[in-house]
Amino acid sequence: MKPHFPYVAAGVTLLLVGRQSELRAQEYRLRLDTRAQQISYRGVTLDSLPIADTISTPGSGPTSPEGFAVLCRSGVSYCSFFRPGPWRNAGPLTSTVDLTVWGLGRPGLSVHATARLGVEFGSADVWPGTNPAVQLLEGYAEYAVTRATARLGRQVVASRLGTTGFDGAGVVLRDARRGVEIQGYFGWGLARGVALPVTSPALNPLDDFQPRQRQLVAGAGAGWTKGLADVRLDYLREVDPGTDRFVSERVALGATLRPIPRVQLAGGADYDIAAGWWGSAEASLTYAQPKVQASVGARRYRPHFDLWTIWGAFSPVPYHAVQASVALTAIRRLELRGRWEAYEFEEAEAATPLFNAKRDGWRWELGGTYQPLTGLTVDASYREEFGPGAGVAAVAGAITYEPTRRLTVVLLGSQATRPLEFRFNEAEVRVFGVDAQLEPSPRVRLGASVDRYREIHRRPDAGAFDWNQWRMSARVALLFGSSADLRGLPPSIRLLPGGRSER
C-alpha cells in the first residue's frame, strides 16, 4: 500500500493594528487567521450478504467468507458488516477575521466583529465545519463606561448555565464600591454550541423535529463580590414563538468563599425549571501556597437538552463523583501531581431493562514536570480509567526545548489502550510527533509540526484493519502596526514581551 499523508495544514495570520487618516480619527485592530489543510483517512463501507453465505465456527459467531464478523437480525435474510473503505480526502480552507474599531467620536463606543469563512476543496461530507461557507460568530456595537456596558448585535454570554449566543441587546450595570453587578439580555437565539440559528439547514439531522422558528432568549444575572466572597445568580429562558412553549428554563447559583488566606471553598448548582429536576452541582475545598496546591470535592453531573429535541425523552441519568488532587514542588525544578476520582450513575429506572450494567467507575492520574536545565522541560504522566462500557490505560510524555524566547521545540509521544466491554474490539493508539515554533522577529512567527498516529486493533476477525495516519501542519503569523495598541501605555509596560507581540 502506498503511504498516505492524511493531515497537511498551512496557516497565515495577519494582525493589522493602526489608525486611519487624520481626517477620520478611527482606530482599528484587524486579525486575519487563515489555515489550509489536506486530510486523508481510511473510511468504512457497510456491506451485507445472505445468511446462507455466512460461515459458522464453533465457539464464535457467524462470519463472512473473508473472515469479517457479521450481524444477523431475526427475521431478516441478510447479515450486515463493515469492511475497509476507500481513503477519503478533503481540503478545507478556513479564515477567521477579528475586527475591532474604536475612536468613533464618543469615548467608550466601539464595534466588534468575528467571522469565519470556510471552503471545502474536497468532498463536503468528509470534513465538518465548512457549511455554511460564511459564519458570523460575533458582531456587535458596544458602549462601555465605568458603571455600564451595553451591546447590540450578535453576541455570546457565558455563565454557569453555559454559553448562550443570540442576536439582540444586552446590558451590564456595575457598582464597584458595593461590589454589585447586574446583567440582562434579550434576543433571537442561536443553536447551542454553534453560531447558527436552530432553523439553519446545516443543523437538520432530525428533519421534522427541527423548530420552524428561532427561539426567543431572555436572561438575567446578578453578582456580588467582596474580599471574602463572590456570589452569582443566573436565570435563562428560551421560548419557541411558534408554539409559545418553553425550549428551556433554568436558574443557577454559584458562590466562592475565602475564609482564611490560601483556603477557598467554592460550589454551585443549577435547577431545570422546565424539566422539573436538579441539574449539575459541585462543591470543592482548595488549599494553595507556592509549593503545595491541594483540592477535594464532590460533584453531580446531568446533561441538559432543549425540550424540542428528542433526547429529553430518554430522561438523562446523572452521576455523582468525589475527587481529590494535589500538586507539590518536591525539590527545586521538580513538580509532582496526582488526581483521583470515583463516580457512580443513578439507577436508570428503565421499565423493561435488557440487562444490568455496571454503574460505577474510577479514574486516576500521576504525573510530573522536571526542568534539568534552563530552557529544557520534561513532562510525563500515566493515567487509568475504568467505568461502564470501557476503560483506558495511557502514558504520555513531552520534552520541550526553549533556548530563547523566540524558539521552542517539543517532542511528544503517547500510548493508550482502550478495552471495550460492549464491543467486539480492543484498540491501542500510539502517537509520536514534533512541534517547532520560531519567532525570528516580533512581527513574524513560524510553526510546523509532524505527528504519526498508529492504531492497532485487537479482534479475532478480518475487521482489525487500521486507521494509521500522518498529520502535518505549517503555520505563519504576521503582525503589522501593533503600536496602535500601545499608545498611551507607560514605557515599563511597552517593554514587556506581551507589549511587543502576541505570544
PyMOL commands that set and color helices and strands:
alter all, ss='L'
color gray80, all
select helices_A, chain A and resi 51-53+201-203+207-209+311-314+483-486+491-494+497-500
alter helices_A, ss='H'
color red, helices_A
select strands_A, chain A and resi 7-19+27-50+71-72+78-90+92-102+109-120+134-144+148-159+162-175+180-189+216-225+229-240+245-257+263-272+277-289+292-301+319-331+334-345+360-373+376-387+390-404+407-419+426-441+444-457+469-480
alter strands_A, ss='S'
color yellow, strands_A
deselect
rebuild
show_as cartoon
